[in-house]
Amino acid sequence: MSSRLTTANWTRTALLVGLLAGLALPAWGQGCALCYTQAASSGARMIQALRSGILILIFPPMGICIGLTVMSYRKRNSFHRQSSKREESDLGW
């Protein structure tokens, strides 16, 4: 049995983690009283604009972080050098 995860397994794991994070009760309970009262006193168009604004502010940074993580993972061994027969420490000893 291989211990390496395939792309399908990574996707399945990411979806499961996202689903569990979305279903967590504390995730839905966030919000300050001032924002809530201001939004509640606004009209329906303003409430929809706030919801859209929140999504716009969440997804780009999340996409950037995921992209950097994926790029880092793919390039993790690009500077790996082959060790010679004589083992040397990184300190030069």
PyMOL Python script that loads the backbone (N, CA, C, O; Angstrom):
from pymol import cmd

cmd.read_pdbstr("""\
ATOM      1  N   MET A   1       0.851  -1.171   0.000  1.00  0.00           N
ATOM      2  CA  MET A   1       0.000   0.000   0.000  1.00  0.00           C
ATOM      3  C   MET A   1       0.896   1.233   0.000  1.00  0.00           C
ATOM      4  O   MET A   1       1.826   1.327   0.802  1.00  0.00           O
ATOM      5  N   SER A   2       0.627   2.155  -0.875  1.00  0.00           N
ATOM      6  CA  SER A   2       1.437   3.359  -1.015  1.00  0.00           C
ATOM      7  C   SER A   2       1.000   4.401   0.004  1.00  0.00           C
ATOM      8  O   SER A   2      -0.193   4.587   0.244  1.00  0.00           O
ATOM      9  N   SER A   3       1.976   5.077   0.600  1.00  0.00           N
ATOM     10  CA  SER A   3       1.661   6.093   1.588  1.00  0.00           C
ATOM     11  C   SER A   3       1.496   7.467   0.949  1.00  0.00           C
ATOM     12  O   SER A   3       1.143   8.426   1.636  1.00  0.00           O
ATOM     13  N   ARG A   4       1.743   7.577  -0.350  1.00  0.00           N
ATOM     14  CA  ARG A   4       1.614   8.849  -1.047  1.00  0.00           C
ATOM     15  C   ARG A   4       0.151   9.093  -1.396  1.00  0.00           C
ATOM     16  O   ARG A   4      -0.565   8.188  -1.821  1.00  0.00           O
ATOM     17  N   LEU A   5      -0.268  10.325  -1.207  1.00  0.00           N
ATOM     18  CA  LEU A   5      -1.644  10.682  -1.533  1.00  0.00           C
ATOM     19  C   LEU A   5      -1.736  11.117  -2.984  1.00  0.00           C
ATOM     20  O   LEU A   5      -0.898  11.882  -3.463  1.00  0.00           O
ATOM     21  N   THR A   6      -2.734  10.641  -3.671  1.00  0.00           N
ATOM     22  CA  THR A   6      -2.942  11.039  -5.054  1.00  0.00           C
ATOM     23  C   THR A   6      -3.718  12.351  -5.082  1.00  0.00           C
ATOM     24  O   THR A   6      -4.176  12.837  -4.049  1.00  0.00           O
ATOM     25  N   THR A   7      -3.856  12.908  -6.263  1.00  0.00           N
ATOM     26  CA  THR A   7      -4.585  14.165  -6.410  1.00  0.00           C
ATOM     27  C   THR A   7      -6.038  14.006  -5.984  1.00  0.00           C
ATOM     28  O   THR A   7      -6.611  14.906  -5.371  1.00  0.00           O
ATOM     29  N   ALA A   8      -6.628  12.871  -6.305  1.00  0.00           N
ATOM     30  CA  ALA A   8      -8.019  12.631  -5.903  1.00  0.00           C
ATOM     31  C   ALA A   8      -8.146  12.579  -4.384  1.00  0.00           C
ATOM     32  O   ALA A   8      -9.113  13.092  -3.821  1.00  0.00           O
ATOM     33  N   ASN A   9      -7.175  11.965  -3.725  1.00  0.00           N
ATOM     34  CA  ASN A   9      -7.212  11.909  -2.263  1.00  0.00           C
ATOM     35  C   ASN A   9      -7.019  13.296  -1.657  1.00  0.00           C
ATOM     36  O   ASN A   9      -7.667  13.635  -0.667  1.00  0.00           O
ATOM     37  N   TRP A  10      -6.123  14.107  -2.253  1.00  0.00           N
ATOM     38  CA  TRP A  10      -5.921  15.478  -1.757  1.00  0.00           C
ATOM     39  C   TRP A  10      -7.206  16.277  -1.914  1.00  0.00           C
ATOM     40  O   TRP A  10      -7.592  17.016  -1.009  1.00  0.00           O
ATOM     41  N   THR A  11      -7.861  16.134  -3.041  1.00  0.00           N
ATOM     42  CA  THR A  11      -9.098  16.863  -3.284  1.00  0.00           C
ATOM     43  C   THR A  11     -10.178  16.425  -2.310  1.00  0.00           C
ATOM     44  O   THR A  11     -10.893  17.258  -1.751  1.00  0.00           O
ATOM     45  N   ARG A  12     -10.295  15.143  -2.110  1.00  0.00           N
ATOM     46  CA  ARG A  12     -11.288  14.621  -1.173  1.00  0.00           C
ATOM     47  C   ARG A  12     -11.009  15.104   0.247  1.00  0.00           C
ATOM     48  O   ARG A  12     -11.935  15.468   0.972  1.00  0.00           O
ATOM     49  N   THR A  13      -9.746  15.109   0.643  1.00  0.00           N
ATOM     50  CA  THR A  13      -9.372  15.571   1.982  1.00  0.00           C
ATOM     51  C   THR A  13      -9.668  17.061   2.137  1.00  0.00           C
ATOM     52  O   THR A  13     -10.185  17.483   3.172  1.00  0.00           O
ATOM     53  N   ALA A  14      -9.346  17.860   1.120  1.00  0.00           N
ATOM     54  CA  ALA A  14      -9.593  19.301   1.179  1.00  0.00           C
ATOM     55  C   ALA A  14     -11.094  19.595   1.268  1.00  0.00           C
ATOM     56  O   ALA A  14     -11.509  20.481   2.015  1.00  0.00           O
ATOM     57  N   LEU A  15     -11.902  18.860   0.512  1.00  0.00           N
ATOM     58  CA  LEU A  15     -13.346  19.060   0.578  1.00  0.00           C
ATOM     59  C   LEU A  15     -13.905  18.675   1.942  1.00  0.00           C
ATOM     60  O   LEU A  15     -14.787  19.354   2.467  1.00  0.00           O
ATOM     61  N   LEU A  16     -13.404  17.604   2.508  1.00  0.00           N
ATOM     62  CA  LEU A  16     -13.858  17.176   3.830  1.00  0.00           C
ATOM     63  C   LEU A  16     -13.497  18.205   4.894  1.00  0.00           C
ATOM     64  O   LEU A  16     -14.323  18.524   5.749  1.00  0.00           O
ATOM     65  N   VAL A  17     -12.281  18.724   4.852  1.00  0.00           N
ATOM     66  CA  VAL A  17     -11.857  19.743   5.821  1.00  0.00           C
ATOM     67  C   VAL A  17     -12.697  21.011   5.650  1.00  0.00           C
ATOM     68  O   VAL A  17     -13.114  21.619   6.636  1.00  0.00           O
ATOM     69  N   GLY A  18     -12.944  21.407   4.402  1.00  0.00           N
ATOM     70  CA  GLY A  18     -13.779  22.581   4.150  1.00  0.00           C
ATOM     71  C   GLY A  18     -15.201  22.397   4.647  1.00  0.00           C
ATOM     72  O   GLY A  18     -15.793  23.321   5.206  1.00  0.00           O
ATOM     73  N   LEU A  19     -15.746  21.220   4.447  1.00  0.00           N
ATOM     74  CA  LEU A  19     -17.095  20.929   4.914  1.00  0.00           C
ATOM     75  C   LEU A  19     -17.169  20.968   6.434  1.00  0.00           C
ATOM     76  O   LEU A  19     -18.096  21.549   6.998  1.00  0.00           O
ATOM     77  N   LEU A  20     -16.199  20.353   7.096  1.00  0.00           N
ATOM     78  CA  LEU A  20     -16.187  20.364   8.557  1.00  0.00           C
ATOM     79  C   LEU A  20     -16.001  21.773   9.113  1.00  0.00           C
ATOM     80  O   LEU A  20     -16.613  22.126  10.121  1.00  0.00           O
ATOM     81  N   ALA A  21     -15.166  22.578   8.466  1.00  0.00           N
ATOM     82  CA  ALA A  21     -14.965  23.949   8.919  1.00  0.00           C
ATOM     83  C   ALA A  21     -16.224  24.783   8.714  1.00  0.00           C
ATOM     84  O   ALA A  21     -16.544  25.644   9.533  1.00  0.00           O
ATOM     85  N   GLY A  22     -16.931  24.530   7.629  1.00  0.00           N
ATOM     86  CA  GLY A  22     -18.155  25.276   7.361  1.00  0.00           C
ATOM     87  C   GLY A  22     -19.304  24.899   8.275  1.00  0.00           C
ATOM     88  O   GLY A  22     -20.191  25.713   8.531  1.00  0.00           O
ATOM     89  N   LEU A  23     -19.295  23.677   8.765  1.00  0.00           N
ATOM     90  CA  LEU A  23     -20.368  23.217   9.640  1.00  0.00           C
ATOM     91  C   LEU A  23     -20.121  23.525  11.113  1.00  0.00           C
ATOM     92  O   LEU A  23     -21.002  23.318  11.949  1.00  0.00           O
ATOM     93  N   ALA A  24     -18.940  24.013  11.429  1.00  0.00           N
ATOM     94  CA  ALA A  24     -18.619  24.302  12.825  1.00  0.00           C
ATOM     95  C   ALA A  24     -19.496  25.456  13.321  1.00  0.00           C
ATOM     96  O   ALA A  24     -19.599  26.488  12.658  1.00  0.00           O
ATOM     97  N   LEU A  25     -20.112  25.284  14.461  1.00  0.00           N
ATOM     98  CA  LEU A  25     -20.989  26.319  15.006  1.00  0.00           C
ATOM     99  C   LEU A  25     -20.257  27.627  15.307  1.00  0.00           C
ATOM    100  O   LEU A  25     -20.815  28.691  15.039  1.00  0.00           O
ATOM    101  N   PRO A  26     -19.033  27.604  15.851  1.00  0.00           N
ATOM    102  CA  PRO A  26     -18.366  28.883  16.098  1.00  0.00           C
ATOM    103  C   PRO A  26     -18.085  29.669  14.816  1.00  0.00           C
ATOM    104  O   PRO A  26     -17.983  30.895  14.868  1.00  0.00           O
ATOM    105  N   ALA A  27     -17.961  29.011  13.690  1.00  0.00           N
ATOM    106  CA  ALA A  27     -17.708  29.714  12.436  1.00  0.00           C
ATOM    107  C   ALA A  27     -18.905  30.575  12.039  1.00  0.00           C
ATOM    108  O   ALA A  27     -18.728  31.627  11.424  1.00  0.00           O
ATOM    109  N   TRP A  28     -20.097  30.152  12.376  1.00  0.00           N
ATOM    110  CA  TRP A  28     -21.293  30.920  12.034  1.00  0.00           C
ATOM    111  C   TRP A  28     -21.645  31.943  13.102  1.00  0.00           C
ATOM    112  O   TRP A  28     -22.473  32.821  12.856  1.00  0.00           O
ATOM    113  N   GLY A  29     -21.043  31.854  14.273  1.00  0.00           N
ATOM    114  CA  GLY A  29     -21.386  32.753  15.370  1.00  0.00           C
ATOM    115  C   GLY A  29     -20.518  33.993  15.452  1.00  0.00           C
ATOM    116  O   GLY A  29     -20.650  34.761  16.405  1.00  0.00           O
ATOM    117  N   GLN A  30     -19.641  34.217  14.495  1.00  0.00           N
ATOM    118  CA  GLN A  30     -18.749  35.373  14.533  1.00  0.00           C
ATOM    119  C   GLN A  30     -19.504  36.617  14.090  1.00  0.00           C
ATOM    120  O   GLN A  30     -20.356  36.566  13.203  1.00  0.00           O
ATOM    121  N   GLY A  31     -19.178  37.720  14.717  1.00  0.00           N
ATOM    122  CA  GLY A  31     -19.783  38.993  14.327  1.00  0.00           C
ATOM    123  C   GLY A  31     -19.804  39.945  15.502  1.00  0.00           C
ATOM    124  O   GLY A  31     -19.953  39.530  16.651  1.00  0.00           O
ATOM    125  N   CYS A  32     -19.655  41.212  15.209  1.00  0.00           N
ATOM    126  CA  CYS A  32     -19.674  42.192  16.294  1.00  0.00           C
ATOM    127  C   CYS A  32     -21.061  42.816  16.379  1.00  0.00           C
ATOM    128  O   CYS A  32     -21.815  42.815  15.406  1.00  0.00           O
ATOM    129  N   ALA A  33     -21.385  43.342  17.536  1.00  0.00           N
ATOM    130  CA  ALA A  33     -22.713  43.900  17.768  1.00  0.00           C
ATOM    131  C   ALA A  33     -22.951  45.144  16.916  1.00  0.00           C
ATOM    132  O   ALA A  33     -24.056  45.353  16.415  1.00  0.00           O
ATOM    133  N   LEU A  34     -21.926  45.963  16.752  1.00  0.00           N
ATOM    134  CA  LEU A  34     -22.084  47.186  15.968  1.00  0.00           C
ATOM    135  C   LEU A  34     -22.391  46.854  14.510  1.00  0.00           C
ATOM    136  O   LEU A  34     -23.285  47.449  13.909  1.00  0.00           O
ATOM    137  N   CYS A  35     -21.653  45.910  13.949  1.00  0.00           N
ATOM    138  CA  CYS A  35     -21.901  45.517  12.557  1.00  0.00           C
ATOM    139  C   CYS A  35     -23.299  44.935  12.407  1.00  0.00           C
ATOM    140  O   CYS A  35     -23.992  45.212  11.429  1.00  0.00           O
ATOM    141  N   TYR A  36     -23.704  44.138  13.365  1.00  0.00           N
ATOM    142  CA  TYR A  36     -25.025  43.512  13.292  1.00  0.00           C
ATOM    143  C   TYR A  36     -26.129  44.560  13.335  1.00  0.00           C
ATOM    144  O   TYR A  36     -27.065  44.499  12.537  1.00  0.00           O
ATOM    145  N   THR A  37     -26.035  45.524  14.254  1.00  0.00           N
ATOM    146  CA  THR A  37     -27.089  46.531  14.365  1.00  0.00           C
ATOM    147  C   THR A  37     -27.117  47.443  13.135  1.00  0.00           C
ATOM    148  O   THR A  37     -28.193  47.838  12.685  1.00  0.00           O
ATOM    149  N   GLN A  38     -25.959  47.775  12.597  1.00  0.00           N
ATOM    150  CA  GLN A  38     -25.914  48.604  11.395  1.00  0.00           C
ATOM    151  C   GLN A  38     -26.516  47.859  10.204  1.00  0.00           C
ATOM    152  O   GLN A  38     -27.276  48.438   9.427  1.00  0.00           O
ATOM    153  N   ALA A  39     -26.183  46.599  10.064  1.00  0.00           N
ATOM    154  CA  ALA A  39     -26.718  45.806   8.957  1.00  0.00           C
ATOM    155  C   ALA A  39     -28.211  45.577   9.119  1.00  0.00           C
ATOM    156  O   ALA A  39     -28.947  45.571   8.132  1.00  0.00           O
ATOM    157  N   ALA A  40     -28.665  45.387  10.345  1.00  0.00           N
ATOM    158  CA  ALA A  40     -30.085  45.131  10.579  1.00  0.00           C
ATOM    159  C   ALA A  40     -30.924  46.373  10.284  1.00  0.00           C
ATOM    160  O   ALA A  40     -32.074  46.259   9.860  1.00  0.00           O
ATOM    161  N   SER A  41     -30.353  47.556  10.505  1.00  0.00           N
ATOM    162  CA  SER A  41     -31.111  48.778  10.253  1.00  0.00           C
ATOM    163  C   SER A  41     -31.047  49.207   8.785  1.00  0.00           C
ATOM    164  O   SER A  41     -31.747  50.133   8.376  1.00  0.00           O
ATOM    165  N   SER A  42     -30.214  48.538   8.001  1.00  0.00           N
ATOM    166  CA  SER A  42     -30.085  48.868   6.579  1.00  0.00           C
ATOM    167  C   SER A  42     -31.167  48.173   5.773  1.00  0.00           C
ATOM    168  O   SER A  42     -31.894  47.321   6.285  1.00  0.00           O
ATOM    169  N   GLY A  43     -31.262  48.541   4.531  1.00  0.00           N
ATOM    170  CA  GLY A  43     -32.228  47.910   3.634  1.00  0.00           C
ATOM    171  C   GLY A  43     -31.692  46.598   3.086  1.00  0.00           C
ATOM    172  O   GLY A  43     -30.562  46.202   3.372  1.00  0.00           O
ATOM    173  N   ALA A  44     -32.513  45.938   2.302  1.00  0.00           N
ATOM    174  CA  ALA A  44     -32.149  44.636   1.752  1.00  0.00           C
ATOM    175  C   ALA A  44     -30.975  44.753   0.769  1.00  0.00           C
ATOM    176  O   ALA A  44     -30.128  43.863   0.708  1.00  0.00           O
ATOM    177  N   ARG A  45     -30.926  45.847   0.002  1.00  0.00           N
ATOM    178  CA  ARG A  45     -29.824  46.023  -0.956  1.00  0.00           C
ATOM    179  C   ARG A  45     -28.498  46.198  -0.226  1.00  0.00           C
ATOM    180  O   ARG A  45     -27.472  45.683  -0.669  1.00  0.00           O
ATOM    181  N   MET A  46     -28.514  46.919   0.886  1.00  0.00           N
ATOM    182  CA  MET A  46     -27.282  47.131   1.643  1.00  0.00           C
ATOM    183  C   MET A  46     -26.812  45.827   2.282  1.00  0.00           C
ATOM    184  O   MET A  46     -25.611  45.560   2.326  1.00  0.00           O
ATOM    185  N   ILE A  47     -27.721  45.034   2.765  1.00  0.00           N
ATOM    186  CA  ILE A  47     -27.360  43.748   3.356  1.00  0.00           C
ATOM    187  C   ILE A  47     -26.739  42.839   2.297  1.00  0.00           C
ATOM    188  O   ILE A  47     -25.753  42.158   2.577  1.00  0.00           O
ATOM    189  N   GLN A  48     -27.300  42.816   1.088  1.00  0.00           N
ATOM    190  CA  GLN A  48     -26.733  42.010   0.013  1.00  0.00           C
ATOM    191  C   GLN A  48     -25.358  42.528  -0.383  1.00  0.00           C
ATOM    192  O   GLN A  48     -24.466  41.737  -0.687  1.00  0.00           O
ATOM    193  N   ALA A  49     -25.173  43.844  -0.384  1.00  0.00           N
ATOM    194  CA  ALA A  49     -23.862  44.428  -0.697  1.00  0.00           C
ATOM    195  C   ALA A  49     -22.831  44.043   0.357  1.00  0.00           C
ATOM    196  O   ALA A  49     -21.679  43.770   0.019  1.00  0.00           O
ATOM    197  N   LEU A  50     -23.222  44.016   1.615  1.00  0.00           N
ATOM    198  CA  LEU A  50     -22.307  43.591   2.684  1.00  0.00           C
ATOM    199  C   LEU A  50     -21.905  42.127   2.513  1.00  0.00           C
ATOM    200  O   LEU A  50     -20.737  41.774   2.672  1.00  0.00           O
ATOM    201  N   ARG A  51     -22.869  41.292   2.192  1.00  0.00           N
ATOM    202  CA  ARG A  51     -22.560  39.871   1.984  1.00  0.00           C
ATOM    203  C   ARG A  51     -21.606  39.678   0.811  1.00  0.00           C
ATOM    204  O   ARG A  51     -20.664  38.890   0.896  1.00  0.00           O
ATOM    205  N   SER A  52     -21.846  40.391  -0.273  1.00  0.00           N
ATOM    206  CA  SER A  52     -20.949  40.303  -1.430  1.00  0.00           C
ATOM    207  C   SER A  52     -19.561  40.822  -1.078  1.00  0.00           C
ATOM    208  O   SER A  52     -18.553  40.240  -1.478  1.00  0.00           O
ATOM    209  N   GLY A  53     -19.515  41.923  -0.326  1.00  0.00           N
ATOM    210  CA  GLY A  53     -18.227  42.486   0.085  1.00  0.00           C
ATOM    211  C   GLY A  53     -17.433  41.543   0.958  1.00  0.00           C
ATOM    212  O   GLY A  53     -16.211  41.451   0.837  1.00  0.00           O
ATOM    213  N   ILE A  54     -18.124  40.842   1.836  1.00  0.00           N
ATOM    214  CA  ILE A  54     -17.441  39.875   2.701  1.00  0.00           C
ATOM    215  C   ILE A  54     -16.833  38.764   1.854  1.00  0.00           C
ATOM    216  O   ILE A  54     -15.694  38.363   2.095  1.00  0.00           O
ATOM    217  N   LEU A  55     -17.561  38.265   0.879  1.00  0.00           N
ATOM    218  CA  LEU A  55     -17.029  37.215   0.012  1.00  0.00           C
ATOM    219  C   LEU A  55     -15.841  37.715  -0.797  1.00  0.00           C
ATOM    220  O   LEU A  55     -14.856  36.999  -0.979  1.00  0.00           O
ATOM    221  N   ILE A  56     -15.938  38.941  -1.277  1.00  0.00           N
ATOM    222  CA  ILE A  56     -14.836  39.511  -2.051  1.00  0.00           C
ATOM    223  C   ILE A  56     -13.593  39.665  -1.188  1.00  0.00           C
ATOM    224  O   ILE A  56     -12.477  39.486  -1.676  1.00  0.00           O
ATOM    225  N   LEU A  57     -13.766  39.989   0.073  1.00  0.00           N
ATOM    226  CA  LEU A  57     -12.615  40.151   0.971  1.00  0.00           C
ATOM    227  C   LEU A  57     -12.058  38.823   1.475  1.00  0.00           C
ATOM    228  O   LEU A  57     -10.913  38.773   1.925  1.00  0.00           O
ATOM    229  N   ILE A  58     -12.833  37.759   1.410  1.00  0.00           N
ATOM    230  CA  ILE A  58     -12.366  36.463   1.911  1.00  0.00           C
ATOM    231  C   ILE A  58     -11.630  35.663   0.837  1.00  0.00           C
ATOM    232  O   ILE A  58     -10.541  35.150   1.095  1.00  0.00           O
ATOM    233  N   PHE A  59     -12.202  35.547  -0.356  1.00  0.00           N
ATOM    234  CA  PHE A  59     -11.671  34.606  -1.342  1.00  0.00           C
ATOM    235  C   PHE A  59     -10.321  34.973  -1.950  1.00  0.00           C
ATOM    236  O   PHE A  59      -9.498  34.069  -2.104  1.00  0.00           O
ATOM    237  N   PRO A  60     -10.025  36.214  -2.307  1.00  0.00           N
ATOM    238  CA  PRO A  60      -8.685  36.480  -2.858  1.00  0.00           C
ATOM    239  C   PRO A  60      -7.534  36.147  -1.907  1.00  0.00           C
ATOM    240  O   PRO A  60      -6.585  35.491  -2.338  1.00  0.00           O
ATOM    241  N   PRO A  61      -7.565  36.566  -0.628  1.00  0.00           N
ATOM    242  CA  PRO A  61      -6.453  36.169   0.250  1.00  0.00           C
ATOM    243  C   PRO A  61      -6.371  34.657   0.456  1.00  0.00           C
ATOM    244  O   PRO A  61      -5.279  34.097   0.548  1.00  0.00           O
ATOM    245  N   MET A  62      -7.533  34.000   0.527  1.00  0.00           N
ATOM    246  CA  MET A  62      -7.527  32.557   0.690  1.00  0.00           C
ATOM    247  C   MET A  62      -6.933  31.892  -0.549  1.00  0.00           C
ATOM    248  O   MET A  62      -6.168  30.934  -0.433  1.00  0.00           O
ATOM    249  N   GLY A  63      -7.280  32.394  -1.731  1.00  0.00           N
ATOM    250  CA  GLY A  63      -6.715  31.850  -2.966  1.00  0.00           C
ATOM    251  C   GLY A  63      -5.217  32.063  -3.051  1.00  0.00           C
ATOM    252  O   GLY A  63      -4.484  31.183  -3.503  1.00  0.00           O
ATOM    253  N   ILE A  64      -4.757  33.235  -2.615  1.00  0.00           N
ATOM    254  CA  ILE A  64      -3.317  33.515  -2.616  1.00  0.00           C
ATOM    255  C   ILE A  64      -2.591  32.561  -1.678  1.00  0.00           C
ATOM    256  O   ILE A  64      -1.554  32.004  -2.041  1.00  0.00           O
ATOM    257  N   CYS A  65      -3.121  32.369  -0.486  1.00  0.00           N
ATOM    258  CA  CYS A  65      -2.479  31.460   0.484  1.00  0.00           C
ATOM    259  C   CYS A  65      -2.456  30.024  -0.042  1.00  0.00           C
ATOM    260  O   CYS A  65      -1.442  29.337   0.082  1.00  0.00           O
ATOM    261  N   ILE A  66      -3.544  29.576  -0.617  1.00  0.00           N
ATOM    262  CA  ILE A  66      -3.583  28.221  -1.166  1.00  0.00           C
ATOM    263  C   ILE A  66      -2.607  28.098  -2.327  1.00  0.00           C
ATOM    264  O   ILE A  66      -1.906  27.093  -2.448  1.00  0.00           O
ATOM    265  N   GLY A  67      -2.557  29.120  -3.184  1.00  0.00           N
ATOM    266  CA  GLY A  67      -1.626  29.098  -4.310  1.00  0.00           C
ATOM    267  C   GLY A  67      -0.175  29.049  -3.867  1.00  0.00           C
ATOM    268  O   GLY A  67       0.620  28.296  -4.430  1.00  0.00           O
ATOM    269  N   LEU A  68       0.184  29.847  -2.859  1.00  0.00           N
ATOM    270  CA  LEU A  68       1.548  29.823  -2.340  1.00  0.00           C
ATOM    271  C   LEU A  68       1.884  28.480  -1.703  1.00  0.00           C
ATOM    272  O   LEU A  68       3.004  27.987  -1.834  1.00  0.00           O
ATOM    273  N   THR A  69       0.923  27.897  -1.022  1.00  0.00           N
ATOM    274  CA  THR A  69       1.146  26.595  -0.405  1.00  0.00           C
ATOM    275  C   THR A  69       1.371  25.522  -1.470  1.00  0.00           C
ATOM    276  O   THR A  69       2.270  24.692  -1.337  1.00  0.00           O
ATOM    277  N   VAL A  70       0.566  25.538  -2.515  1.00  0.00           N
ATOM    278  CA  VAL A  70       0.711  24.556  -3.597  1.00  0.00           C
ATOM    279  C   VAL A  70       2.054  24.740  -4.307  1.00  0.00           C
ATOM    280  O   VAL A  70       2.747  23.763  -4.591  1.00  0.00           O
ATOM    281  N   MET A  71       2.424  26.006  -4.596  1.00  0.00           N
ATOM    282  CA  MET A  71       3.707  26.260  -5.261  1.00  0.00           C
ATOM    283  C   MET A  71       4.873  25.821  -4.383  1.00  0.00           C
ATOM    284  O   MET A  71       5.842  25.246  -4.879  1.00  0.00           O
ATOM    285  N   SER A  72       4.786  26.088  -3.083  1.00  0.00           N
ATOM    286  CA  SER A  72       5.851  25.674  -2.177  1.00  0.00           C
ATOM    287  C   SER A  72       5.967  24.162  -2.118  1.00  0.00           C
ATOM    288  O   SER A  72       7.070  23.617  -2.083  1.00  0.00           O
ATOM    289  N   TYR A  73       4.828  23.488  -2.107  1.00  0.00           N
ATOM    290  CA  TYR A  73       4.846  22.033  -2.048  1.00  0.00           C
ATOM    291  C   TYR A  73       5.455  21.442  -3.317  1.00  0.00           C
ATOM    292  O   TYR A  73       6.219  20.479  -3.251  1.00  0.00           O
ATOM    293  N   ARG A  74       5.120  22.011  -4.460  1.00  0.00           N
ATOM    294  CA  ARG A  74       5.648  21.487  -5.718  1.00  0.00           C
ATOM    295  C   ARG A  74       7.141  21.753  -5.869  1.00  0.00           C
ATOM    296  O   ARG A  74       7.844  20.963  -6.500  1.00  0.00           O
ATOM    297  N   LYS A  75       7.634  22.842  -5.307  1.00  0.00           N
ATOM    298  CA  LYS A  75       9.043  23.212  -5.455  1.00  0.00           C
ATOM    299  C   LYS A  75       9.888  22.801  -4.246  1.00  0.00           C
ATOM    300  O   LYS A  75      11.016  23.272  -4.100  1.00  0.00           O
ATOM    301  N   ARG A  76       9.370  21.947  -3.395  1.00  0.00           N
ATOM    302  CA  ARG A  76      10.049  21.628  -2.139  1.00  0.00           C
ATOM    303  C   ARG A  76      11.413  20.975  -2.328  1.00  0.00           C
ATOM    304  O   ARG A  76      12.267  21.113  -1.453  1.00  0.00           O
ATOM    305  N   ASN A  77      11.655  20.276  -3.423  1.00  0.00           N
ATOM    306  CA  ASN A  77      12.925  19.591  -3.630  1.00  0.00           C
ATOM    307  C   ASN A  77      13.749  20.189  -4.761  1.00  0.00           C
ATOM    308  O   ASN A  77      14.682  19.545  -5.240  1.00  0.00           O
ATOM    309  N   SER A  78      13.436  21.384  -5.194  1.00  0.00           N
ATOM    310  CA  SER A  78      14.145  21.934  -6.346  1.00  0.00           C
ATOM    311  C   SER A  78      15.586  22.311  -6.011  1.00  0.00           C
ATOM    312  O   SER A  78      16.415  22.387  -6.919  1.00  0.00           O
ATOM    313  N   PHE A  79      15.912  22.548  -4.751  1.00  0.00           N
ATOM    314  CA  PHE A  79      17.269  22.903  -4.374  1.00  0.00           C
ATOM    315  C   PHE A  79      17.966  21.782  -3.618  1.00  0.00           C
ATOM    316  O   PHE A  79      18.982  22.002  -2.960  1.00  0.00           O
ATOM    317  N   HIS A  80      17.416  20.588  -3.717  1.00  0.00           N
ATOM    318  CA  HIS A  80      18.000  19.427  -3.049  1.00  0.00           C
ATOM    319  C   HIS A  80      19.228  18.979  -3.833  1.00  0.00           C
ATOM    320  O   HIS A  80      19.144  18.694  -5.027  1.00  0.00           O
ATOM    321  N   ARG A  81      20.361  18.921  -3.155  1.00  0.00           N
ATOM    322  CA  ARG A  81      21.569  18.472  -3.850  1.00  0.00           C
ATOM    323  C   ARG A  81      21.860  17.029  -3.466  1.00  0.00           C
ATOM    324  O   ARG A  81      21.528  16.579  -2.370  1.00  0.00           O
ATOM    325  N   GLN A  82      22.472  16.335  -4.373  1.00  0.00           N
ATOM    326  CA  GLN A  82      22.816  14.948  -4.122  1.00  0.00           C
ATOM    327  C   GLN A  82      23.996  14.896  -3.147  1.00  0.00           C
ATOM    328  O   GLN A  82      24.968  15.635  -3.303  1.00  0.00           O
ATOM    329  N   SER A  83      23.907  14.038  -2.165  1.00  0.00           N
ATOM    330  CA  SER A  83      25.000  13.920  -1.205  1.00  0.00           C
ATOM    331  C   SER A  83      26.108  13.049  -1.808  1.00  0.00           C
ATOM    332  O   SER A  83      25.847  12.078  -2.517  1.00  0.00           O
ATOM    333  N   SER A  84      27.319  13.420  -1.509  1.00  0.00           N
ATOM    334  CA  SER A  84      28.447  12.640  -2.006  1.00  0.00           C
ATOM    335  C   SER A  84      28.670  11.436  -1.105  1.00  0.00           C
ATOM    336  O   SER A  84      27.980  11.263  -0.101  1.00  0.00           O
ATOM    337  N   LYS A  85      29.637  10.608  -1.470  1.00  0.00           N
ATOM    338  CA  LYS A  85      29.910   9.434  -0.650  1.00  0.00           C
ATOM    339  C   LYS A  85      30.395   9.853   0.730  1.00  0.00           C
ATOM    340  O   LYS A  85      30.086   9.211   1.734  1.00  0.00           O
ATOM    341  N   ARG A  86      31.153  10.929   0.764  1.00  0.00           N
ATOM    342  CA  ARG A  86      31.636  11.431   2.041  1.00  0.00           C
ATOM    343  C   ARG A  86      30.568  12.343   2.631  1.00  0.00           C
ATOM    344  O   ARG A  86      30.269  13.398   2.072  1.00  0.00           O
ATOM    345  N   GLU A  87      30.010  11.947   3.728  1.00  0.00           N
ATOM    346  CA  GLU A  87      28.962  12.722   4.361  1.00  0.00           C
ATOM    347  C   GLU A  87      29.556  13.940   5.047  1.00  0.00           C
ATOM    348  O   GLU A  87      30.454  13.814   5.880  1.00  0.00           O
ATOM    349  N   GLU A  88      29.060  15.113   4.700  1.00  0.00           N
ATOM    350  CA  GLU A  88      29.495  16.331   5.343  1.00  0.00           C
ATOM    351  C   GLU A  88      28.286  16.975   6.002  1.00  0.00           C
ATOM    352  O   GLU A  88      27.166  16.890   5.499  1.00  0.00           O
ATOM    353  N   SER A  89      28.530  17.612   7.121  1.00  0.00           N
ATOM    354  CA  SER A  89      27.447  18.299   7.774  1.00  0.00           C
ATOM    355  C   SER A  89      27.289  19.663   7.122  1.00  0.00           C
ATOM    356  O   SER A  89      28.182  20.127   6.413  1.00  0.00           O
ATOM    357  N   ASP A  90      26.162  20.296   7.361  1.00  0.00           N
ATOM    358  CA  ASP A  90      25.920  21.624   6.814  1.00  0.00           C
ATOM    359  C   ASP A  90      26.810  22.670   7.473  1.00  0.00           C
ATOM    360  O   ASP A  90      26.990  23.763   6.934  1.00  0.00           O
ATOM    361  N   LEU A  91      27.362  22.345   8.622  1.00  0.00           N
ATOM    362  CA  LEU A  91      28.219  23.286   9.336  1.00  0.00           C
ATOM    363  C   LEU A  91      29.651  23.265   8.827  1.00  0.00           C
ATOM    364  O   LEU A  91      30.454  24.093   9.256  1.00  0.00           O
ATOM    365  N   GLY A  92      29.999  22.362   7.939  1.00  0.00           N
ATOM    366  CA  GLY A  92      31.332  22.293   7.380  1.00  0.00           C
ATOM    367  C   GLY A  92      32.324  21.517   8.241  1.00  0.00           C
ATOM    368  O   GLY A  92      33.532  21.659   8.055  1.00  0.00           O
ATOM    369  N   TRP A  93      31.856  20.722   9.152  1.00  0.00           N
ATOM    370  CA  TRP A  93      32.738  19.954  10.036  1.00  0.00           C
ATOM    371  C   TRP A  93      33.177  18.693   9.357  1.00  0.00           C
ATOM    372  O   TRP A  93      33.926  17.908   9.937  1.00  0.00           O
TER     373      TRP A  93
END
""", "prot")
cmd.dss("prot")
cmd.show_as("cartoon", "prot")
cmd.util.cbc("prot")
cmd.orient("prot")
